[in-house]
Amino acid sequence: MRVYALGIGQALGIKGDELEALQAGALLHDIGKLAVPEYILTKPGKLTPQEFAKMKVHPIVGAEIVEQVSISLPGCSHRARASRKMGRIRLSVRLKGQDIPIGARILSVVDYLDALASDREYRRALPLDEAMKLVEAESGKALDPEVVKALGRRYRELERSARAIDEGGVTLSKNVAIERGSAPDAGLDLWALAGVSSGGGDFVKTIAAAGKEQQMLLALTQGLGSSLDLATILEHVEGGLRPLIACQAMAIYVPQGDTLVMAHSAGEHKAMLSSEVRAGEGLVGWVAQNQQPIVNGNPTVERGFGRR
């Protein structure tokens, strides 16, 4: 990212502080992924809508990190100058449309090419020339045409420069067969942003929560492999979910024809949960029928809620 971004920036006549800010932006552009659990970043297949929502938190967290960071960039003899540079990086994270500065437009193009031409857990890398053709297809649409044109003139040269300084990294799995499925809808799922606000250092909690979630899920899956008894497995699932999802009642249902039958329940208000639910009925039945979560749903739509 840094080699490509600086090469394009220089080709477009960017100099001085703005070029230094571009370099910092290239190094920090994905820093918000610290707040995304590793099992999502390395998943070898389509993300679920819930996983996709967690993934979309990373630009917001990245912006918060940049707002809190105080770094010394080359040529900065005064804090105000450094602050202006960091302001440009912050804008690269938050703005959209015609308000996006040239540095952010460069990073968008470079990131797009890098994603296509790099191995990922869910697919192999495309040949560089083929990846460049796809980038050019987005010129004037999702990507800035001036930046794309500058990249088109220099991408082979910049690739050689990047490879010359590449120290190597983790070898990714490239032989995993993944079935195609519906991609998650675009947009920002606000329910996934709990604890993420505009400033104030909340990004630290978000990053810590991502690591905690990863550890809990790992412990949950390891424990499941040691038991064959259904009741024990369901108790283990409950214990693993409780630290992740605060609740006063929890139930696990299994389908039997058009009916959902409660296989396990827990919590101080578990008596309020129905032992059987028809598919499509109430919150539980709707979730089961549509395979989509409901957050903060109205409990009064559940059958018999008023009597409990």
VEXDREN-2710 file (C-alpha; in Angstrom, 1 decimal):
% VEXDREN-2710
k/r/px/py/pz
1/MET/0.0/0.0/0.0
2/ARG/2.7/2.5/1.0
3/VAL/4.8/1.9/-2.2
4/TYR/1.9/2.2/-4.5
5/ALA/0.3/5.1/-2.7
6/LEU/3.5/7.2/-2.7
7/GLY/4.3/6.3/-6.3
8/ILE/0.9/7.5/-7.5
9/GLY/1.0/10.5/-5.2
10/GLN/4.3/11.6/-6.7
11/ALA/3.1/11.0/-10.2
12/LEU/0.1/13.3/-9.5
13/GLY/2.4/16.0/-8.2
14/ILE/1.6/15.6/-4.5
15/LYS/4.4/17.0/-2.3
16/GLY/5.5/17.9/1.2
17/ASP/3.1/17.6/4.1
18/GLU/0.3/16.1/1.9
19/LEU/2.6/13.4/0.6
20/GLU/3.7/12.6/4.2
21/ALA/0.0/12.4/5.3
22/LEU/-0.6/10.0/2.4
23/GLN/2.2/7.8/3.6
24/ALA/0.8/7.7/7.1
25/GLY/-2.7/7.0/5.7
26/ALA/-1.3/4.1/3.7
27/LEU/0.2/2.6/6.9
28/LEU/-2.9/3.2/9.0
29/HIS/-5.8/2.6/6.5
30/ASP/-6.8/-0.8/7.9
31/ILE/-5.9/-0.2/11.6
32/GLY/-9.6/-0.3/12.5
33/LYS/-9.6/-4.1/11.8
34/LEU/-8.1/-4.5/15.2
35/ALA/-11.7/-4.3/16.4
36/VAL/-12.9/-7.1/14.1
37/PRO/-12.6/-10.7/15.5
38/GLU/-10.0/-12.7/13.8
39/TYR/-12.4/-15.5/12.9
40/ILE/-14.2/-13.0/10.7
41/LEU/-11.1/-11.6/9.0
42/THR/-9.9/-15.1/8.2
43/LYS/-13.2/-16.8/7.3
44/PRO/-12.8/-18.8/4.1
45/GLY/-16.3/-18.0/2.7
46/LYS/-19.2/-15.6/2.6
47/LEU/-19.8/-13.5/5.7
48/THR/-23.2/-13.7/7.4
49/PRO/-25.1/-10.4/7.7
50/GLN/-24.1/-10.4/11.4
51/GLU/-20.4/-11.0/10.6
52/PHE/-20.6/-8.3/7.8
53/ALA/-22.0/-5.8/10.3
54/LYS/-19.0/-6.4/12.6
55/MET/-16.7/-6.0/9.7
56/LYS/-18.2/-2.6/8.8
57/VAL/-17.3/-1.3/12.2
58/HIS/-13.6/-1.0/11.3
59/PRO/-13.7/2.3/9.5
60/ILE/-15.4/4.0/12.5
61/VAL/-12.9/2.5/14.9
62/GLY/-10.0/3.4/12.5
63/ALA/-11.2/7.0/12.6
64/GLU/-11.4/7.0/16.4
65/ILE/-7.9/5.6/16.7
66/VAL/-6.5/8.2/14.3
67/GLU/-8.2/11.0/16.3
68/GLN/-6.5/9.8/19.5
69/VAL/-3.0/9.2/18.0
70/SER/-0.3/11.8/18.3
71/ILE/2.6/10.9/16.0
72/SER/5.6/12.8/14.7
73/LEU/5.7/12.9/11.0
74/PRO/8.9/13.9/9.0
75/GLY/9.3/17.6/8.7
76/CYS/7.0/18.5/11.5
77/SER/8.6/21.1/13.7
78/HIS/5.3/22.2/15.3
79/ARG/2.4/20.2/16.7
80/ALA/-0.2/22.2/14.7
81/ARG/1.4/20.9/11.5
82/ALA/1.2/17.3/12.7
83/SER/-2.4/17.9/13.7
84/ARG/-3.3/19.1/10.2
85/LYS/-1.7/16.0/8.7
86/MET/-3.6/13.7/11.0
87/GLY/-6.8/15.7/10.2
88/ARG/-6.3/14.7/6.5
89/ILE/-6.0/11.1/7.5
90/ARG/-9.1/11.3/9.6
91/LEU/-11.0/12.8/6.6
92/SER/-9.8/9.9/4.5
93/VAL/-11.7/7.6/6.9
94/ARG/-14.9/9.5/7.4
95/LEU/-15.8/11.5/4.2
96/LYS/-17.6/10.3/1.1
97/GLY/-18.4/11.4/-2.5
98/GLN/-16.8/14.6/-3.8
99/ASP/-15.6/15.6/-0.4
100/ILE/-13.1/12.8/-0.3
101/PRO/-9.5/14.3/-0.5
102/ILE/-7.1/13.1/-3.2
103/GLY/-5.1/11.0/-0.6
104/ALA/-8.2/9.0/0.2
105/ARG/-9.0/8.5/-3.5
106/ILE/-5.5/7.2/-4.1
107/LEU/-5.8/4.8/-1.1
108/SER/-9.1/3.5/-2.4
109/VAL/-7.7/2.7/-5.8
110/VAL/-4.6/1.1/-4.4
111/ASP/-6.5/-0.9/-1.9
112/TYR/-8.9/-2.2/-4.6
113/LEU/-5.9/-3.4/-6.7
114/ASP/-4.2/-4.9/-3.7
115/ALA/-7.4/-6.9/-2.7
116/LEU/-7.8/-8.3/-6.2
117/ALA/-4.1/-9.2/-6.7
118/SER/-3.5/-10.7/-3.3
119/ASP/-4.4/-14.1/-2.0
120/ARG/-7.3/-14.2/0.4
121/GLU/-8.8/-17.0/2.5
122/TYR/-11.8/-17.1/0.3
123/ARG/-10.1/-17.0/-3.2
124/ARG/-6.8/-17.0/-5.0
125/ALA/-5.1/-13.8/-6.2
126/LEU/-5.9/-12.6/-9.7
127/PRO/-2.9/-12.0/-12.1
128/LEU/-1.8/-8.4/-11.8
129/ASP/-2.8/-7.4/-15.4
130/GLU/-6.2/-9.0/-14.9
131/ALA/-6.7/-7.2/-11.6
132/MET/-5.7/-3.9/-13.2
133/LYS/-8.4/-4.4/-15.9
134/LEU/-11.0/-4.7/-13.2
135/VAL/-9.7/-1.6/-11.5
136/GLU/-10.0/0.3/-14.9
137/ALA/-13.6/-1.0/-15.3
138/GLU/-14.4/1.0/-12.1
139/SER/-12.8/4.2/-13.3
140/GLY/-15.3/7.1/-13.1
141/LYS/-17.7/4.9/-11.1
142/ALA/-16.4/3.8/-7.7
143/LEU/-12.8/4.9/-8.4
144/ASP/-11.3/8.3/-9.3
145/PRO/-10.4/8.2/-13.1
146/GLU/-7.3/10.4/-12.7
147/VAL/-5.9/8.1/-10.0
148/VAL/-6.7/5.0/-12.1
149/LYS/-5.0/6.4/-15.1
150/ALA/-1.8/7.2/-13.0
151/LEU/-1.9/3.7/-11.6
152/GLY/-2.3/2.2/-15.1
153/ARG/0.9/3.9/-16.2
154/ARG/3.0/2.7/-13.3
155/TYR/1.4/-0.5/-11.7
156/ARG/4.0/-2.9/-13.1
157/GLU/6.9/-0.8/-12.0
158/LEU/5.4/-0.2/-8.5
159/GLU/4.7/-3.9/-8.1
160/ARG/8.3/-4.7/-8.7
161/SER/9.3/-2.1/-6.1
162/ALA/6.8/-3.5/-3.6
163/ARG/8.0/-7.0/-4.1
164/ALA/11.7/-5.9/-3.7
165/ILE/11.0/-4.7/-0.2
166/ASP/8.4/-7.4/0.8
167/GLU/9.6/-9.3/3.8
168/GLY/7.0/-12.0/3.3
169/GLY/4.1/-12.9/5.6
170/VAL/1.6/-15.6/6.5
171/THR/0.8/-18.0/3.7
172/LEU/-2.9/-18.2/3.2
173/SER/-5.0/-21.2/2.3
174/LYS/-5.8/-21.1/-1.4
175/ASN/-7.4/-24.6/-1.9
176/VAL/-10.6/-24.2/0.0
177/ALA/-13.8/-24.9/-2.0
178/ILE/-16.5/-22.4/-1.1
179/GLU/-20.1/-22.6/-2.2
180/ARG/-21.6/-19.4/-3.5
181/GLY/-24.4/-17.7/-1.6
182/SER/-26.2/-14.4/-1.2
183/ALA/-23.9/-11.6/-0.3
184/PRO/-24.8/-9.5/2.8
185/ASP/-26.6/-6.3/2.0
186/ALA/-24.6/-3.1/1.8
187/GLY/-25.0/-0.4/4.4
188/LEU/-24.3/0.1/8.0
189/ASP/-26.1/-2.1/10.6
190/LEU/-26.4/0.3/13.5
191/TRP/-27.1/-2.5/16.0
192/ALA/-23.5/-3.7/15.5
193/LEU/-22.1/-0.4/16.6
194/ALA/-22.9/-0.7/20.3
195/GLY/-20.1/0.9/22.2
196/VAL/-18.7/2.8/19.2
197/SER/-19.1/6.6/19.4
198/SER/-17.6/9.5/17.8
199/GLY/-14.4/9.9/19.9
200/GLY/-13.6/9.4/23.5
201/GLY/-11.4/6.4/23.2
202/ASP/-14.2/3.8/22.9
203/PHE/-12.2/2.1/20.2
204/VAL/-10.1/0.5/22.9
205/LYS/-13.1/-1.2/24.3
206/THR/-14.2/-2.3/20.9
207/ILE/-10.8/-3.8/20.1
208/ALA/-10.7/-5.6/23.5
209/ALA/-14.2/-6.9/22.9
210/ALA/-13.2/-8.4/19.6
211/GLY/-10.3/-10.3/21.2
212/LYS/-12.6/-11.5/24.0
213/GLU/-15.2/-12.7/21.6
214/GLN/-12.5/-14.6/19.6
215/GLN/-11.3/-16.3/22.8
216/MET/-14.8/-17.2/23.9
217/LEU/-15.8/-18.7/20.6
218/LEU/-12.6/-20.7/20.5
219/ALA/-13.3/-22.1/24.0
220/LEU/-16.9/-22.9/23.0
221/THR/-15.9/-24.9/20.0
222/GLN/-13.1/-26.7/21.8
223/GLY/-15.6/-27.7/24.6
224/LEU/-18.2/-29.0/22.1
225/GLY/-15.8/-31.5/20.7
226/SER/-15.4/-33.3/24.1
227/SER/-19.0/-34.3/24.6
228/LEU/-21.6/-36.4/22.7
229/ASP/-24.4/-35.8/25.2
230/LEU/-27.0/-33.3/23.8
231/ALA/-27.9/-31.9/27.2
232/THR/-24.3/-31.3/28.1
233/ILE/-23.6/-29.7/24.7
234/LEU/-26.6/-27.3/25.1
235/GLU/-25.4/-26.4/28.6
236/HIS/-22.0/-25.7/27.2
237/VAL/-23.4/-23.6/24.4
238/GLU/-25.4/-21.6/26.9
239/GLY/-22.3/-21.0/29.1
240/GLY/-20.4/-19.8/26.0
241/LEU/-23.1/-17.5/24.8
242/ARG/-23.9/-15.8/28.2
243/PRO/-20.7/-13.7/28.3
244/LEU/-21.3/-12.6/24.7
245/ILE/-25.1/-11.9/24.9
246/ALA/-26.4/-10.3/28.1
247/CYS/-29.9/-11.8/28.8
248/GLN/-32.4/-12.7/31.5
249/ALA/-33.7/-15.7/29.6
250/MET/-32.3/-17.9/26.9
251/ALA/-33.7/-20.9/25.0
252/ILE/-32.5/-23.2/22.4
253/TYR/-35.1/-24.7/20.0
254/VAL/-34.9/-27.6/17.6
255/PRO/-37.2/-27.9/14.6
256/GLN/-39.8/-30.7/14.5
257/GLY/-41.8/-30.3/11.3
258/ASP/-43.4/-26.9/11.4
259/THR/-42.9/-26.5/15.1
260/LEU/-39.9/-25.4/17.2
261/VAL/-39.6/-27.4/20.4
262/MET/-37.5/-26.0/23.3
263/ALA/-34.5/-28.3/24.0
264/HIS/-32.9/-26.1/26.6
265/SER/-33.7/-23.0/28.6
266/ALA/-31.9/-20.9/31.3
267/GLY/-32.1/-17.6/33.1
268/GLU/-34.3/-16.1/35.8
269/HIS/-37.2/-15.4/33.4
270/LYS/-37.0/-18.6/31.4
271/ALA/-40.6/-19.4/32.4
272/MET/-41.8/-16.6/30.1
273/LEU/-40.5/-18.5/27.1
274/SER/-42.8/-20.8/25.1
275/SER/-42.0/-24.5/25.1
276/GLU/-43.3/-24.8/21.6
277/VAL/-43.5/-22.2/18.8
278/ARG/-44.9/-22.6/15.3
279/ALA/-42.7/-21.5/12.4
280/GLY/-43.4/-17.8/11.6
281/GLU/-45.2/-17.2/14.9
282/GLY/-43.9/-14.4/17.2
283/LEU/-40.3/-13.3/17.4
284/VAL/-38.9/-16.8/17.7
285/GLY/-40.9/-18.2/14.9
286/TRP/-40.1/-15.3/12.6
287/VAL/-36.3/-15.7/13.3
288/ALA/-36.4/-19.4/12.6
289/GLN/-38.5/-19.0/9.4
290/ASN/-36.4/-16.1/7.9
291/GLN/-33.0/-17.1/9.3
292/GLN/-32.5/-13.4/10.4
293/PRO/-31.9/-12.0/13.8
294/ILE/-34.2/-9.6/15.6
295/VAL/-32.7/-7.1/18.1
296/ASN/-34.9/-5.3/20.7
297/GLY/-38.0/-6.9/19.2
298/ASN/-41.4/-6.4/20.9
299/PRO/-42.0/-9.4/23.3
300/THR/-45.7/-8.8/23.4
301/VAL/-46.1/-10.4/20.0
302/GLU/-45.1/-13.8/21.5
303/ARG/-48.0/-16.2/22.1
304/GLY/-49.2/-16.1/25.7
305/PHE/-46.9/-13.2/26.7
306/GLY/-49.6/-11.3/28.6
307/ARG/-50.4/-14.4/30.7
308/ARG/-46.8/-14.9/31.9
END
